[in-house]
Amino acid sequence: MGHDVTIIERESRLLARVTAKRISAFYHKLHKSNGIKIFTQTNVVAFQGKDAVSTVLCEDKVIPADIVVVGIGAQTYTELAQEAGLLVEHGGIVINELCQTTDMNIYAAGDCTIGIEHHSGLATRIESVPNALEQAKTAAATICGKYKPVTAVPWFWSDQFDCKIQIAGLNQGYDETVLRQKDDKALSLWYLKQGKIIAADCINCAKEFMAAKKIIANKLDVPKALLSNTDIDLFKALAQLS
């Protein structure tokens, strides 16, 4: 859009908290090819300017700026829950699979909650619109006397330039990755733990994303040779594995 854009990243690579190095490298290349300057392992020290920000001062450089967008994450609001005597751990209101807190008559849903994720078995606080919607449905069902635990596979997405990344599952604890690449702008990276698929990052690969959710939800065993073979329609091949 005719603007000079600079990304200042504290970590050693982009998206370090959520993806493997292969996906970080893809997005680093994507942004640089669109004229964006990227500085990793760089800390912001101060903003300078009289009536508005004019420069961003880093440890070893000064970057001119007209507008600064600061992305530092979100802090959950749990004070009300604590005042009510509910258990709060790791920044989240502790809930069970039915979205009940430690007081069974009080329910919680959304980014402010932490509970055991159905597929990974990890105590996790998930920041995602789909997860918040699923938890809300579960809380409502529980209030109405119905048993409807949250079992949906967690998923996330982001649109950057002409590339849509869709993430299925949680990749914490993975010990192996398998790359499935159609071309420079369409690929998926599969995360395995002890030979089992636990997550996938899919870039411009909607069918692979749908396949990933099915694989994780049904705990399907998929040969690595099948995962990496782009000549095979993965979604159709799953019918023989179900």
HURA-V184272 format. One record per residue. D_FIRST is the distance of its C-alpha to the first C-alpha in Angstrom with 1 decimal. Layout:
D_FIRST, D_FIRST
This chain:
0.0, 3.8, 5.7, 8.9, 10.1, 13.8, 16.0, 19.6, 22.0, 25.7, 26.9, 27.5, 24.9, 22.0, 23.5, 26.9, 28.5, 27.9, 27.7, 29.5, 28.5, 27.6, 24.9, 23.6, 23.5, 21.5, 18.7, 18.9, 18.5, 15.7, 13.5, 14.6, 14.0, 10.2, 10.5, 11.5, 14.8, 17.5, 20.8, 23.5, 26.9, 25.6, 26.7, 25.3, 28.2, 26.9, 24.3, 25.1, 24.6, 26.8, 25.3, 22.1, 20.8, 20.2, 21.0, 21.6, 24.9, 25.7, 29.0, 28.5, 25.3, 23.5, 19.7, 18.0, 16.0, 14.9, 14.5, 16.4, 16.5, 20.0, 20.9, 24.7, 26.0, 28.3, 31.9, 34.2, 36.4, 39.9, 42.1, 43.5, 44.5, 46.2, 48.0, 49.3, 50.7, 48.4, 47.7, 44.2, 43.3, 40.3, 38.3, 39.2, 41.8, 44.1, 44.6, 46.6, 45.7, 46.4, 44.1, 47.2, 47.2, 50.3, 51.7, 52.0, 51.7, 48.3, 45.2, 41.7, 38.5, 34.9, 33.1, 35.9, 38.5, 39.9, 42.2, 43.3, 40.8, 42.7, 41.8, 41.4, 44.1, 42.0, 42.0, 38.3, 36.0, 33.2, 30.0, 28.9, 28.7, 31.0, 33.5, 33.7, 34.3, 37.0, 38.7, 38.8, 40.5, 42.9, 43.8, 44.5, 46.6, 48.6, 49.3, 50.6, 52.9, 51.1, 50.3, 46.7, 45.4, 41.7, 41.7, 38.2, 36.3, 33.6, 30.1, 26.5, 23.1, 19.4, 16.3, 13.9, 11.4, 14.1, 16.9, 19.2, 21.8, 25.0, 27.7, 31.3, 34.0, 34.4, 34.5, 36.6, 39.5, 38.4, 40.4, 38.9, 35.8, 35.6, 32.6, 32.2, 29.5, 29.0, 26.2, 23.3, 21.2, 24.2, 26.6, 28.7, 30.5, 33.7, 35.4, 39.2, 41.9, 45.4, 44.5, 43.1, 39.5, 38.1, 34.3, 31.6, 27.9, 26.6, 23.2, 22.6, 26.4, 27.4, 31.0, 31.5, 30.2, 32.8, 35.4, 34.7, 35.4, 38.6, 39.7, 39.3, 40.8, 43.8, 44.2, 44.4, 45.4, 43.1, 44.0, 41.5, 42.0, 40.9, 37.8, 36.6, 37.7, 34.8, 37.3, 38.7, 37.2, 37.4, 37.5, 40.4, 42.1, 42.3, 44.7, 47.3, 46.7, 47.0
